[in-house]
Amino acid sequence: MSSLCKKDLDFLKLIEGQGEVVSSHQVYGVMRLGHLLLVLPQDRDLAFKTLSLYQPQKKLAKLYVQVVLLVLRLGLPCLLKKFKLTIRLSSPLAEYSRNGEFGFLLGNPTRDARRMLCLYETKGQSLVSKLGIGGASRDTVSREIEVLEGIARGLNGAPEVISYYLDEELASFTVLWVEGCSPTAKDEESLIAMLQSWEVDQTPRPVGSLPFWNDLVVAIPEGAYCEFLDSVSNRLIKESIVHGDFAPWNVKCNDSGDVSVLDWEFCRAGGPAGIDAAHYMLQTSMLVRQMSPKQALKYVYEWANSTGKEYLYSAGWKDSLREWMGLYLLYSQYVLGMDREELLTCWKEIG
């Protein structure tokens, strides 16, 4: 374990906890860009399931996962980084470790809120617990629990929370592990059908009367985009629940056509239909296909005029694609806090 970086060592120390020893485990580490990404158990089937928690989008990362899979299938985990985890009484994993082996996926170490997904088995079921330990990480998971137990409860694609735990330092919840992979082009129809199922009312309303509108207007700097906001506020659009980070890496599809959606902390009620579709297509074009902002916008507009045309027309956007994209960019920039400055500049230029 000494070869791990300080951030990883500190996080593992936090995970191991203090006090009486509950269990000890020999595990294998999968690294990414110098940081610990996955901790795999010795049990091969459980290791495969743990590896499935990571849904890479870029070709090199996908190839890396295939190499790790091959190593596991050939029974050569010795090629991975091996170390020992000692779970103690105060560990957030103490409860799960009592059931036997477990594996986990660690969040991005460069973010303030580093969360983890822990996979384990009990009573014949494969379960996943999401944990946020301390500070922003705890608050983010707490927010997701609030959403899943509230506005997203029973929603198509949202996981059912089996149990959850909250205190001042830890927030965690448990759901069933779901088999599947990130969606491809063949799953587009299922994704659109699911987004339509999130629509609250089939009767379009002025955008300016939707609950989300006040949050947007308050967040935008005073005097900015006034003309655009005035023009779009009267556009009649269906009301929908908005996931907020609907992207390929947060969606799982299986061969039966089932769609499962992850990471609900940005979810809000009372938004305009079509916002999640804009986010999905832009994230796909920029982060997966590696397009420039201008190329990405053109790519999304092409999709909106072809595959997505019927859906957007039904939502109420019809031929107003500039308004659709502009509203999404302002919402993601000023309400969700994503960096959309370059996209907004290109959006103004494209017209």
Legacy VTK file of the C-alpha trace (Angstrom):
# vtk DataFile Version 3.0
C-alpha trace
ASCII
DATASET POLYDATA
POINTS 351 float
0.000 0.000 0.000
3.030 2.268 0.474
3.241 2.875 -3.304
-0.130 4.661 -3.291
-0.252 8.462 -3.355
-0.974 10.434 -0.187
-4.604 11.224 -1.144
-5.340 7.537 -1.665
-3.553 6.523 1.535
-5.455 9.128 3.547
-8.760 7.973 2.083
-8.024 4.296 2.758
-7.040 5.152 6.328
-10.390 6.887 6.726
-12.151 3.828 5.295
-10.294 1.396 7.571
-11.398 3.288 10.692
-10.213 2.844 14.248
-10.818 0.541 17.198
-11.335 -3.205 17.345
-10.594 -5.172 14.163
-13.784 -6.380 12.458
-12.208 -8.109 9.439
-9.074 -8.216 7.280
-9.041 -8.545 3.495
-6.433 -9.132 0.806
-7.556 -6.977 -2.111
-6.330 -5.824 -5.521
-6.072 -2.213 -6.601
-6.812 -0.921 -10.095
-5.090 2.393 -10.759
-6.027 5.243 -13.098
-3.791 8.247 -13.808
-1.732 7.519 -10.702
-4.709 7.243 -8.352
-6.587 4.289 -6.902
-9.761 3.756 -8.928
-11.083 0.347 -7.872
-10.472 -2.086 -5.053
-11.311 -5.637 -6.159
-11.956 -8.592 -3.834
-10.348 -11.988 -4.317
-13.713 -13.556 -5.182
-13.717 -13.491 -8.999
-17.468 -13.089 -9.586
-17.634 -10.249 -7.063
-14.573 -8.689 -8.686
-16.306 -8.731 -12.093
-19.351 -6.997 -10.613
-17.182 -4.427 -8.846
-15.404 -3.677 -12.119
-18.809 -3.060 -13.744
-19.314 -0.076 -11.411
-16.806 1.786 -13.583
-18.340 2.873 -16.900
-15.514 4.352 -19.023
-16.412 6.339 -22.139
-13.099 6.906 -23.915
-11.473 4.212 -26.050
-8.256 3.982 -24.039
-10.146 3.649 -20.740
-12.422 0.987 -22.253
-9.362 -0.923 -23.445
-7.873 -0.681 -19.952
-11.001 -2.259 -18.463
-10.832 -5.081 -21.024
-7.237 -5.769 -19.982
-8.250 -5.935 -16.303
-11.124 -8.280 -17.232
-8.702 -10.519 -19.087
-6.346 -10.581 -16.104
-9.237 -11.678 -13.865
-10.519 -14.307 -16.324
-7.045 -15.810 -16.669
-6.746 -15.985 -12.891
-3.765 -13.633 -12.828
-4.747 -10.942 -10.306
-1.110 -11.001 -9.170
-0.522 -8.576 -12.052
-2.598 -6.008 -10.118
-1.526 -4.040 -7.046
-2.144 -6.246 -3.998
-2.549 -4.908 -0.470
-4.324 -5.572 2.819
-7.351 -3.716 4.194
-8.049 -3.934 7.909
-11.606 -2.876 8.678
-12.066 -1.637 12.248
-15.123 -0.906 14.367
-15.491 2.775 13.394
-15.086 2.081 9.663
-18.030 3.061 7.421
-17.502 -0.363 5.812
-17.690 -2.335 9.061
-21.283 -3.435 8.468
-20.619 -4.585 4.899
-17.388 -6.400 5.764
-19.244 -8.638 8.215
-21.029 -10.178 5.210
-17.729 -11.316 3.709
-15.791 -9.877 0.785
-16.534 -6.565 -0.880
-15.146 -4.274 -3.562
-15.467 -0.589 -4.214
-15.100 2.200 -6.751
-13.569 5.468 -5.592
-14.668 8.835 -6.927
-12.469 11.386 -8.667
-9.603 12.354 -6.274
-9.377 15.848 -7.791
-12.858 16.781 -6.581
-13.712 18.175 -3.178
-16.432 15.542 -2.747
-14.798 12.127 -3.177
-17.465 9.477 -2.809
-17.340 5.704 -3.087
-19.532 2.847 -4.280
-19.182 -0.366 -2.285
-20.439 -3.662 -3.728
-21.097 -6.700 -1.581
-23.443 -9.681 -1.343
-25.889 -10.667 1.358
-28.733 -13.184 1.400
-28.137 -14.010 -2.253
-28.432 -10.395 -3.393
-25.762 -8.148 -4.863
-26.035 -4.723 -3.262
-24.335 -1.384 -3.843
-23.924 1.228 -1.127
-22.960 4.788 -1.960
-21.033 6.567 0.775
-20.079 10.176 1.356
-17.667 10.682 4.237
-17.332 14.168 5.660
-17.844 17.672 4.272
-19.032 18.139 0.712
-18.993 14.386 0.062
-21.421 13.718 2.906
-23.673 16.609 1.817
-23.790 15.422 -1.803
-24.880 11.902 -0.865
-27.365 13.319 1.647
-28.901 15.409 -1.141
-29.167 12.309 -3.341
-30.957 10.413 -0.571
-33.406 13.301 -0.267
-34.107 13.169 -4.009
-34.468 9.370 -4.215
-36.775 9.293 -1.215
-38.693 12.314 -2.527
-39.318 13.567 -6.064
-37.592 10.613 -7.780
-39.282 7.903 -5.701
-41.000 5.463 -8.075
-39.721 7.342 -11.124
-38.888 5.257 -14.168
-35.157 4.461 -14.088
-34.536 5.659 -10.528
-33.176 3.055 -8.080
-35.246 2.027 -5.079
-33.465 2.802 -1.829
-33.339 -0.295 0.378
-31.875 1.527 3.378
-29.991 4.699 4.208
-27.938 6.181 7.037
-27.220 9.785 8.006
-25.135 11.378 10.738
-22.893 14.462 10.953
-19.963 12.775 9.185
-21.463 10.053 7.019
-24.276 9.708 4.499
-24.919 6.396 2.766
-27.674 4.518 1.007
-28.048 1.039 -0.440
-29.660 -0.136 -3.678
-29.659 -3.324 -5.712
-26.706 -3.795 -8.057
-27.883 -3.492 -11.652
-26.237 -5.270 -14.550
-25.737 -3.233 -17.699
-23.511 -0.919 -19.703
-23.554 2.684 -20.832
-26.080 3.247 -23.634
-25.220 3.130 -27.326
-27.088 4.398 -30.391
-29.427 1.389 -30.299
-30.685 2.468 -26.857
-31.704 5.977 -27.933
-35.386 5.101 -28.301
-35.478 3.701 -24.760
-33.761 6.816 -23.386
-36.245 9.153 -25.066
-39.185 7.057 -23.822
-37.834 7.316 -20.290
-37.382 11.089 -20.489
-40.967 11.385 -21.711
-42.116 9.328 -18.728
-40.607 11.993 -16.450
-42.938 14.649 -17.860
-45.344 15.763 -15.163
-48.135 17.138 -17.322
-48.970 16.708 -20.986
-50.332 20.269 -21.141
-47.536 22.733 -22.028
-47.053 25.771 -19.772
-45.141 29.037 -20.213
-41.530 28.382 -19.260
-41.641 31.421 -17.001
-44.378 29.833 -14.890
-42.426 26.644 -14.157
-41.023 26.262 -10.610
-37.411 26.210 -11.856
-37.680 29.643 -13.502
-37.169 31.720 -10.362
-33.977 29.820 -9.461
-32.637 30.508 -12.953
-33.471 34.207 -13.037
-32.033 34.808 -9.563
-28.803 32.958 -10.433
-28.071 34.867 -13.660
-26.139 38.129 -13.139
-28.396 41.159 -13.122
-28.897 42.603 -16.589
-27.479 39.588 -18.424
-29.449 37.742 -21.113
-32.558 39.877 -20.439
-33.758 39.887 -24.041
-33.359 36.132 -24.373
-35.097 35.430 -21.050
-38.026 37.667 -22.033
-38.421 35.841 -25.339
-38.221 32.323 -23.912
-40.361 32.922 -20.812
-43.606 32.665 -22.802
-42.607 29.548 -24.738
-45.126 26.760 -23.982
-43.197 23.697 -22.769
-44.182 20.555 -20.888
-43.127 20.402 -17.252
-40.699 17.638 -16.342
-38.497 16.330 -13.583
-34.913 17.202 -14.555
-32.123 14.799 -13.598
-29.432 17.444 -14.073
-26.518 15.148 -14.982
-28.139 12.787 -17.463
-25.038 11.495 -19.273
-23.842 8.132 -20.676
-21.735 7.343 -17.588
-24.774 7.842 -15.350
-27.020 5.482 -17.318
-27.019 1.688 -17.554
-28.873 -0.310 -20.210
-29.215 -4.073 -20.425
-30.177 -6.520 -23.169
-33.812 -6.546 -21.976
-34.170 -2.832 -22.759
-34.233 -1.783 -19.097
-32.707 1.607 -18.290
-31.256 2.494 -14.879
-30.092 6.012 -14.000
-27.457 6.890 -11.392
-26.254 10.025 -9.544
-29.435 11.969 -8.719
-27.996 14.755 -6.559
-28.673 17.461 -9.178
-32.282 16.411 -9.747
-34.998 19.082 -9.532
-38.740 19.102 -10.044
-40.614 21.631 -12.136
-38.209 22.043 -15.038
-38.810 22.190 -18.793
-38.830 18.948 -20.780
-35.813 18.607 -23.050
-33.146 19.910 -20.663
-31.774 16.438 -19.911
-31.650 15.590 -23.608
-29.547 18.702 -24.297
-27.163 17.758 -21.486
-26.851 14.146 -22.657
-26.061 15.075 -26.249
-23.578 17.811 -25.323
-21.730 15.662 -22.779
-21.552 12.844 -25.317
-20.206 15.081 -28.073
-17.636 16.952 -25.945
-16.421 14.403 -23.392
-16.877 11.146 -25.305
-16.416 12.208 -28.934
-13.898 14.916 -27.956
-15.497 17.627 -30.105
-14.822 21.334 -29.731
-17.671 23.464 -28.293
-18.657 24.714 -31.757
-18.545 21.213 -33.257
-20.549 19.892 -30.302
-23.312 22.461 -30.733
-23.600 21.682 -34.432
-23.690 17.966 -33.642
-26.501 18.461 -31.113
-28.488 20.639 -33.519
-28.168 17.922 -36.182
-29.503 15.375 -33.694
-32.362 17.721 -32.773
-33.320 18.049 -36.444
-33.279 14.284 -37.012
-33.485 11.602 -34.313
-34.579 13.982 -31.564
-36.993 16.053 -33.633
-40.202 14.237 -32.698
-39.346 14.250 -28.981
-38.444 17.949 -28.868
-41.495 18.900 -30.925
-43.719 16.978 -28.493
-42.027 18.690 -25.537
-42.995 22.043 -27.021
-39.727 23.288 -28.499
-40.816 22.659 -32.091
-38.497 24.764 -34.291
-37.078 26.862 -31.453
-33.834 24.942 -31.042
-31.822 28.061 -30.229
-34.106 28.771 -27.261
-33.910 25.136 -26.150
-30.112 25.127 -26.190
-29.781 28.602 -24.685
-32.041 27.778 -21.770
-30.112 24.598 -21.053
-26.737 26.365 -21.186
-27.878 29.120 -18.818
-29.390 26.572 -16.419
-26.255 24.409 -16.334
-23.921 27.437 -16.060
-25.699 29.456 -13.385
-27.875 26.978 -11.466
-25.858 23.747 -11.639
-22.488 25.533 -11.613
-21.019 23.865 -14.706
-18.541 25.748 -16.896
-20.481 26.661 -20.033
-18.852 30.007 -20.900
-17.212 28.782 -24.094
-20.391 27.011 -25.179
-22.440 30.141 -24.498
-20.052 32.166 -26.652
-20.372 29.652 -29.509
-24.151 29.537 -29.055
-24.335 33.309 -29.543
-22.156 33.094 -32.655
-24.066 30.232 -34.258
-27.411 31.924 -33.652
LINES 1 352
351 0 1 2 3 4 5 6 7 8 9 10 11 12 13 14 15 16 17 18 19 20 21 22 23 24 25 26 27 28 29 30 31 32 33 34 35 36 37 38 39 40 41 42 43 44 45 46 47 48 49 50 51 52 53 54 55 56 57 58 59 60 61 62 63 64 65 66 67 68 69 70 71 72 73 74 75 76 77 78 79 80 81 82 83 84 85 86 87 88 89 90 91 92 93 94 95 96 97 98 99 100 101 102 103 104 105 106 107 108 109 110 111 112 113 114 115 116 117 118 119 120 121 122 123 124 125 126 127 128 129 130 131 132 133 134 135 136 137 138 139 140 141 142 143 144 145 146 147 148 149 150 151 152 153 154 155 156 157 158 159 160 161 162 163 164 165 166 167 168 169 170 171 172 173 174 175 176 177 178 179 180 181 182 183 184 185 186 187 188 189 190 191 192 193 194 195 196 197 198 199 200 201 202 203 204 205 206 207 208 209 210 211 212 213 214 215 216 217 218 219 220 221 222 223 224 225 226 227 228 229 230 231 232 233 234 235 236 237 238 239 240 241 242 243 244 245 246 247 248 249 250 251 252 253 254 255 256 257 258 259 260 261 262 263 264 265 266 267 268 269 270 271 272 273 274 275 276 277 278 279 280 281 282 283 284 285 286 287 288 289 290 291 292 293 294 295 296 297 298 299 300 301 302 303 304 305 306 307 308 309 310 311 312 313 314 315 316 317 318 319 320 321 322 323 324 325 326 327 328 329 330 331 332 333 334 335 336 337 338 339 340 341 342 343 344 345 346 347 348 349 350
